[in-house]
Amino acid sequence: MPYVVTQNCCNDATCVAVCPVDCIHPTPAEREYSRTEMLYIDPGTCIDCGACADVCPVDAIVPGDSTAPDVDRYLDLNADYFRRNPREAPAGAHVQPLPASIATAGVTHDPPRVRVAIVGSGPSAFYAAEELLARRDIDAEVTMFERLPVAGGLVRFGVAPDHWHTKTVDRVFGRTARRDGFTFHLGVEVGRDVTLDEVSAHHHAVIHASGASGDRRLGIAGEDLPGSHSAREFVAWYNGHPEHVDRFFDLSGERAVVVGNGNVALDVARILVSDVEALRRTDIADHALTVLAGSEIREVVVLGRRGAEHAACTTPELMALGSLPGVDVIVDPPVSAGPEETAKLRLLEEYSRRVPVPGNKRIVLRFEATPQEVIGTDRVRGLVTSHTGSGRRTEIDCGLVLRAVGYRGLPIDGLPFDPVSSTVVNVEGRVVDPATGSPSRGRYVAGWIKRGATGVIGTNRWCAVETVGSLLDDLRVGLLPEPAGSGGDLAALVRERCPQAMSGADWRAIDRWERHEGRAAGRPRVKVVDADTAADIARSARVSGISG
């Protein structure tokens, strides 16, 4: 029975490198990889060796005869991909090219030394650190800076709490943080506590991997009324981001509207109508759980400007809606799909045929609806939309509007910024002058601030690999500036400026505390959501001698 990739695929393609028969696609070398929803295993080629399952960082790959939820659906989804994307069957076993970090394991000469600072601690930051520290052709030191007291970025603060499998990719990051040559400074903000020039003076290169912490706007009247928020703020709030703990979201009305129909839109819609007892078994922040327990929301309308065939969500995320207990999924207008249509359209047709159950909550997927105005005086009372084709206007009564129309990067002092793409101007990760194209020596970017807010967690792996490749090319030809100060000098500067800064050992102590409290409560973890509590936990671990 062939193996199958299931919903929580992170797309980091570790599985591709170990497959002996080249049956997992698209690979990072293929054009469609950058826009794929997930990876797929060809059931006609898979030899059932299980190598892919062994290395999957999020346990997304299971045997085809597994009892995992919806495994039959995913078998069909995997097979459907290869029906639509036929490939020549390999003549024999095909071993994927080894990563450079493995291919250079036999290097015997003294490798060049390179000291790199990484700003940020999300997936792209850790993937870049791993690519540097795992190589044998260089002697790397990595210093990672994170302005918050805990690490994780998108994994901790962006992934929905009921997608706990996806969050287990943090095990990979934890291994990286334990590597020789890795130093962590948490609670230290580059540009506030230490300047970019000061960091650069102690490193050959700096990689900015700070993500996209801004939001795209709708540009309509009433968008700033109380009760109208970005989905990013809501996601950060229920995931326990320290800077969003005190946000207020009014859930006293019976209907909410989410503008946009990508994965983030489906995440917030799902959380708003999920059974609170089910959420209690996740790592959702306690303050959000308390508010959601008193929610009066019974219906969430998810708006898409275009037709159903252009729905921005992935098929696995759409599939997850259909199994929510006590929740009907309504498609408006209903969808008809033939056998040759995409799996996503066929799934929408299936939802269209379902008969709503009286008393159930509802998620309404409404297509061809363009928001025109948020209405209300002192707070949100409704949203006016127009039909994309006819222009017919409709008023939706609601007390909460969440815009899920995209994240956007914010400018970084000292780096050229493109306001159109919301990215730092770069070529293959090298920061360049937009007027001349000349590279800025020792300055690099990775992740969303490099390419825009696209892709999933694993996409950042190959984005980071490209950036590190550019950095090492520059190292080999002598283009990186030599550090003026040592790592010890920088550590002393950080201690002077930020006496409360925490280390990797402190981060692991906080992680152990969260998981311990989670086990006692039947949850993956109980999140620490403020800096003072995090500092107290770390300090206690140091005193007791169990930090590390």
C-alpha positions in Angstrom: 0.0 0.0 0.0 1.6 3.3 -1.0 2.3 6.1 1.5 0.2 9.3 1.3 0.7 12.9 2.3 -2.1 14.3 4.5 -3.4 17.7 5.5 -0.7 19.0 7.7 2.0 18.9 4.9 4.5 21.7 5.6 6.0 21.5 2.1 9.6 21.7 3.3 10.4 18.8 0.9 12.7 16.8 3.3 10.9 13.8 2.0 11.9 14.5 -1.6 15.6 14.2 -0.8 15.2 10.7 0.7 12.8 9.1 -1.8 14.7 6.4 -3.7 12.2 6.3 -6.6 11.4 10.0 -7.2 7.7 9.6 -6.5 7.1 12.8 -4.5 6.3 15.9 -6.4 6.4 18.7 -7.1 10.1 19.0 -6.0 11.7 22.4 -5.2 13.4 22.2 -8.6 10.0 22.1 -10.4 8.2 25.3 -11.4 4.9 24.4 -9.7 6.6 23.9 -6.3 6.3 27.6 -5.4 2.5 27.5 -5.8 1.6 24.0 -4.8 -0.9 23.4 -2.0 1.0 20.4 -0.6 3.3 17.6 -1.8 1.9 14.4 -3.4 3.1 10.8 -3.5 2.5 8.9 -6.8 0.7 5.7 -5.8 1.8 4.0 -9.0 5.5 4.5 -8.2 5.8 4.4 -4.4 7.6 1.3 -3.2 6.3 1.5 0.4 9.7 2.0 1.9 8.6 4.5 4.5 11.7 6.7 4.2 9.6 9.8 3.6 7.5 9.2 6.7 10.7 8.7 8.8 11.9 12.2 8.0 8.7 14.2 7.8 9.0 16.9 10.4 5.2 17.2 11.0 4.1 13.5 10.7 2.1 14.3 7.6 3.0 11.1 5.7 1.2 7.9 6.7 0.7 4.5 5.1 -2.2 4.3 2.7 -3.9 1.7 5.0 -3.6 3.9 8.0 -6.7 4.8 10.1 -5.7 8.5 10.1 -8.8 10.8 9.5 -9.8 11.2 5.8 -6.9 9.1 4.6 -9.0 7.7 1.8 -9.7 11.3 0.6 -6.0 12.0 0.6 -5.3 8.8 -1.4 -7.7 10.1 -4.0 -6.1 13.6 -3.8 -2.6 12.3 -4.3 -3.6 10.1 -7.2 -5.6 12.9 -8.7 -2.5 15.1 -8.8 -0.6 12.6 -10.9 -3.6 12.1 -13.2 -3.5 15.8 -13.9 0.3 16.0 -14.0 1.5 12.8 -15.7 5.2 11.9 -15.5 7.4 9.3 -17.1 7.8 6.3 -14.9 11.5 6.1 -13.8 13.5 3.3 -15.4 14.9 2.4 -12.0 15.7 3.8 -8.6 16.5 7.5 -8.8 18.4 9.0 -5.9 17.8 12.7 -5.4 20.9 14.9 -5.3 22.4 15.2 -1.8 22.1 18.5 -0.1 25.3 20.5 0.0 25.6 20.0 3.7 25.8 16.2 3.2 27.6 16.2 -0.1 30.5 18.1 1.4 30.7 15.9 4.5 34.1 14.5 3.4 35.8 17.9 3.1 39.3 17.6 4.6 40.7 21.1 4.2 40.2 23.7 6.8 36.8 25.3 6.0 36.5 29.1 5.9 35.0 30.7 9.0 31.9 32.8 8.8 29.9 34.5 11.5 26.3 35.3 10.6 23.6 37.2 12.5 19.9 36.3 11.8 17.2 38.8 12.7 14.0 36.9 13.5 13.2 33.4 14.8 10.5 32.1 12.5 10.8 29.3 9.9 13.0 31.2 7.4 15.3 32.2 10.2 15.8 28.7 11.5 16.1 27.1 8.1 18.8 29.6 7.3 20.6 28.8 10.5 20.3 25.1 9.9 21.7 25.4 6.4 24.7 27.3 7.7 25.4 25.1 10.8 24.9 21.7 9.2 27.4 22.3 6.4 30.9 20.8 6.5 32.5 23.1 3.9 32.3 26.1 6.2 32.9 26.8 9.9 29.8 28.8 10.8 28.7 30.7 13.9 25.1 32.0 14.0 23.7 34.6 16.3 19.9 34.8 16.3 18.0 37.9 17.5 14.3 37.8 18.5 12.5 40.8 20.0 10.0 38.7 21.8 10.8 36.5 24.8 9.9 33.3 22.9 10.8 32.0 19.5 8.8 30.5 16.6 7.4 33.3 14.5 4.8 32.0 12.1 4.8 28.5 13.6 3.9 29.8 17.1 1.8 32.8 16.3 0.4 32.1 12.8 -0.6 28.4 12.7 -4.1 27.7 14.0 -4.2 26.0 17.4 -6.2 23.1 16.1 -3.5 22.3 13.5 -1.1 21.0 16.2 0.6 18.6 13.8 1.8 21.5 11.7 3.3 23.1 14.8 5.5 20.1 15.5 7.9 21.4 12.9 9.3 23.4 15.9 11.2 20.1 16.8 13.4 20.8 13.8 14.1 24.3 15.0 14.8 23.1 18.5 17.5 20.8 17.1 19.1 23.7 15.2 19.2 25.8 18.4 21.2 23.1 20.1 23.9 23.0 17.5 27.5 24.1 18.3 28.0 27.6 17.1 24.4 28.8 17.7 23.8 31.7 20.0 20.3 33.1 20.9 19.4 36.6 22.1 15.7 36.7 23.0 14.0 39.9 24.0 16.5 41.9 22.0 15.3 44.1 19.1 17.7 45.0 16.4 17.2 48.7 15.7 16.0 49.5 19.2 18.3 47.8 21.7 21.3 47.3 19.3 21.7 49.0 16.0 22.0 47.2 12.6 25.5 48.7 12.3 26.5 47.4 15.7 25.3 43.9 14.7 27.0 44.1 11.4 30.3 45.1 13.0 30.4 41.7 14.8 29.5 39.5 11.9 30.4 38.8 8.3 26.8 39.0 7.2 23.3 39.8 8.6 20.2 37.9 7.3 16.9 39.7 7.9 14.1 37.1 8.4 11.6 39.3 10.2 8.5 38.2 8.2 5.5 40.4 7.3 4.0 42.1 10.3 1.7 44.5 8.5 -1.7 44.0 6.8 -3.2 44.8 3.4 -6.3 47.0 3.6 -9.6 47.0 1.8 -9.6 50.8 1.1 -13.3 51.2 1.8 -15.4 53.5 4.1 -15.8 52.4 7.7 -12.8 50.1 7.6 -11.5 51.6 10.9 -14.7 51.3 12.9 -14.5 49.4 16.2 -15.3 45.8 15.3 -13.4 45.9 12.1 -10.0 44.2 12.4 -7.3 42.5 10.3 -7.3 38.7 10.5 -3.6 38.9 11.4 -4.5 40.7 14.7 -7.2 38.1 15.5 -4.8 35.2 14.8 -2.1 36.7 16.9 -4.6 37.3 19.7 -5.8 33.7 19.9 -2.3 32.4 19.5 -1.0 34.3 22.4 1.3 36.9 20.8 2.5 39.1 23.7 1.8 42.3 21.8 -1.8 41.3 21.1 -2.9 39.8 24.4 -4.9 42.9 25.3 -6.8 43.3 22.0 -10.6 43.3 22.2 -12.8 41.4 19.8 -16.6 41.8 20.2 -18.2 38.4 19.7 -21.6 39.4 21.1 -23.3 39.4 17.7 -24.6 36.3 15.9 -22.8 36.9 12.6 -19.2 37.7 11.6 -17.9 38.4 8.1 -14.4 37.4 7.0 -13.2 39.2 3.8 -11.0 36.9 1.8 -11.1 33.1 1.3 -7.5 32.0 1.7 -6.2 29.7 4.4 -6.1 32.4 7.0 -9.7 33.3 6.3 -10.8 29.6 6.8 -8.7 29.4 10.0 -10.4 32.4 11.7 -13.8 31.2 10.5 -13.2 27.7 11.9 -12.0 29.1 15.2 -15.0 31.3 15.6 -17.5 28.4 15.3 -15.5 25.6 16.7 -16.7 23.8 19.8 -15.0 25.3 22.8 -14.4 22.0 24.5 -12.4 20.9 21.4 -10.4 24.1 21.5 -9.6 23.4 25.2 -7.5 20.5 23.9 -5.3 22.8 21.8 -2.6 25.3 22.7 -4.9 28.3 22.1 -4.2 31.2 24.5 -6.2 31.0 27.7 -7.5 34.6 27.4 -8.9 33.8 23.9 -10.5 30.6 25.1 -12.3 32.5 27.8 -13.7 35.0 25.3 -14.6 32.3 22.8 -16.5 30.4 25.5 -18.9 33.4 25.8 -19.2 34.0 22.1 -22.7 34.4 20.6 -21.5 34.0 17.0 -23.5 31.4 15.1 -22.6 32.2 11.5 -19.5 33.3 9.7 -19.7 34.5 6.1 -16.5 34.1 4.2 -16.4 36.4 1.2 -14.5 35.9 -2.1 -14.4 38.6 -4.8 -14.2 36.0 -7.6 -16.0 32.8 -8.4 -15.5 29.5 -6.7 -13.0 28.3 -9.2 -10.6 31.0 -7.9 -11.0 30.2 -4.2 -7.6 31.0 -2.6 -7.7 28.4 0.1 -6.0 25.0 -0.3 -8.0 21.8 -0.8 -6.8 20.3 2.6 -7.9 23.5 4.5 -11.3 23.4 2.7 -11.6 19.7 3.5 -11.1 20.4 7.2 -14.3 22.5 7.3 -16.5 19.6 6.4 -15.6 17.6 9.5 -16.3 20.2 12.1 -18.9 18.8 14.5 -22.1 20.9 14.7 -21.1 23.1 11.8 -22.8 23.3 8.3 -20.8 24.5 5.3 -23.0 26.5 2.9 -21.8 27.4 -0.6 -23.4 30.5 -2.1 -24.0 30.3 -5.0 -24.0 26.5 -5.1 -21.3 24.9 -7.3 -21.6 22.2 -9.9 -18.5 20.3 -10.9 -17.8 17.6 -13.4 -15.4 14.7 -12.8 -12.7 16.6 -14.7 -12.9 19.6 -12.5 -10.3 20.2 -9.7 -10.6 18.4 -6.4 -11.4 21.8 -4.8 -14.4 22.4 -7.0 -15.6 18.9 -6.5 -15.4 19.4 -2.8 -17.4 22.6 -3.0 -20.0 20.8 -5.0 -20.2 18.2 -2.3 -20.8 20.9 0.3 -23.4 22.5 -2.0 -25.4 19.2 -1.9 -25.4 18.9 1.9 -28.6 19.6 3.7 -28.2 22.0 6.7 -29.0 20.6 10.1 -31.4 22.8 12.2 -29.5 24.2 15.2 -26.0 23.9 13.7 -23.7 26.8 13.4 -22.8 27.8 9.8 -19.8 28.8 7.7 -21.1 30.4 4.5 -18.6 30.5 1.6 -20.0 33.3 -0.5 -18.4 34.0 -3.9 -18.5 36.9 -6.3 -19.0 39.3 -3.5 -16.9 42.5 -3.3 -17.0 44.6 -0.1 -18.0 48.2 -0.6 -18.5 49.7 2.8 -18.4 48.8 6.5 -21.5 50.5 8.0 -22.1 51.7 11.5 -21.6 54.8 13.6 -19.8 54.0 16.9 -19.1 50.4 15.9 -19.6 47.8 13.1 -23.2 47.1 12.3 -22.9 45.5 8.9 -21.1 45.2 5.6 -22.3 46.3 2.1 -21.1 44.1 -0.8 -21.7 44.2 -4.5 -22.1 41.2 -6.8 -19.0 41.0 -8.9 -20.9 40.5 -12.2 -24.1 42.4 -11.8 -23.1 45.1 -9.3 -26.2 44.2 -7.2 -25.6 45.5 -3.7 -26.4 43.5 -0.5 -26.2 44.5 3.1 -25.0 41.8 5.6 -25.9 42.5 9.2 -22.8 41.6 11.4 -21.0 42.8 14.5 -17.5 41.7 13.5 -15.5 42.2 10.2 -12.2 40.5 9.8 -10.2 41.3 6.7 -8.0 38.4 5.5 -6.7 39.9 2.3 -3.0 39.4 2.9 -0.1 40.2 5.1 2.5 42.8 4.1 6.1 43.4 5.0 7.2 46.6 6.7 10.2 48.8 6.0 13.5 48.0 7.8 15.7 51.0 8.7 18.8 51.1 6.6 17.5 48.7 3.9 15.9 49.6 0.5 12.1 48.8 0.5 9.7 48.2 -2.4 6.3 49.5 -1.3 4.5 47.7 -4.1 5.7 44.2 -3.2 6.2 45.1 0.5 9.6 43.5 0.4 13.2 44.5 0.9 14.8 45.0 -2.6 16.9 41.9 -3.3 18.2 39.5 -5.9 18.2 35.9 -4.7 18.4 37.1 -1.1 21.1 39.7 -1.6 20.0 43.2 -0.6 20.6 45.5 -3.6 20.4 49.1 -4.4 17.2 49.6 -6.4 18.7 52.3 -8.6 22.0 50.5 -9.5 21.4 46.9 -8.7 24.6 46.9 -6.7 24.6 44.5 -3.7 24.8 45.9 -0.1 27.8 44.1 1.3 26.9 41.6 4.0 23.1 42.3 3.9 20.7 39.5 3.1 17.0 38.7 3.5 15.0 35.5 3.7 11.3 34.6 4.1 8.3 36.9 3.6 10.4 40.1 3.8 12.3 38.7 0.8 9.6 37.3 -1.4 6.3 38.6 0.0 3.7 36.8 2.1 3.3 33.7 0.0 3.8 30.0 0.5 3.6 27.8 3.6 6.1 27.0 6.3 8.2 24.6 4.3 8.5 27.1 1.4 10.8 29.1 3.7 13.3 26.2 3.7 14.2 26.6 0.0 13.9 30.4 0.2 16.5 30.3 3.0 18.7 27.8 1.2 18.8 30.2 -1.8 19.8 33.1 0.4 22.5 31.2 2.2 23.8 30.0 -1.2 24.1 33.7 -2.3 25.9 34.5 1.0 28.4 31.7 0.6 29.1 32.6 -3.0 30.0 36.1 -1.7 32.1 34.6 1.0 34.1 32.5 -1.5 35.0 35.4 -3.6 35.9 37.7 -0.7 32.9 40.1 -0.8 31.9 39.9 2.8 33.3 42.5 5.2 35.5 41.2 8.0 33.9 41.6 11.5 35.6 44.3 13.6 34.4 42.8 16.9 34.1 39.3 18.4 31.0 37.3 19.4 32.0 37.9 23.0 32.1 41.6 22.5 28.6 41.5 21.1 27.3 39.4 24.0 28.7 41.9 26.5 27.0 44.7 24.6 23.7 42.9 24.7 24.0 42.3 28.4 24.7 45.9 29.0 21.8 47.2 26.9 19.3 44.4 27.8 19.9 42.9 31.2 16.7 40.9 30.9 17.6 39.4 27.6 17.2 35.6 27.5 19.3 32.8 26.0 18.6 29.6 24.1 18.7 27.7 27.5 16.0 30.1 28.8 13.9 29.5 25.8 14.1 25.7 26.3 13.2 26.2 30.0 10.1 28.1 29.0 9.2 25.4 26.4 9.6 22.7 29.0 7.3 24.6 31.4 4.6 25.1 28.7 4.7 21.5 27.7 4.6 20.3 31.4 1.6 22.5 32.1 0.0 21.3 28.9 0.3 17.6 29.8 -1.4 18.3 33.1 -4.3 20.0 31.3 -4.5 17.5 28.4 -3.1 20.0 25.9 0.0 20.3 23.7 1.2 23.2 25.8 -0.1 26.1 27.9 1.4 29.2 26.3 3.2 31.9 28.2 1.9 35.2 26.8 3.9 37.9 28.6 7.5 38.8 29.1 7.5 39.0 32.9 6.1 35.5 33.2 8.6 34.2 30.7 11.5 35.8 32.6 10.3 34.4 35.9 10.2 30.9 34.5 13.6 31.2 33.0 15.1 32.7 36.2 13.6 29.8 38.2 15.1 27.3 35.9 18.5 28.9 36.2 18.3 28.9 40.0 17.2 25.3 40.1 20.0 24.3 37.8 17.8 22.7 35.1 18.1 25.4 32.5 19.7 24.2 29.2 
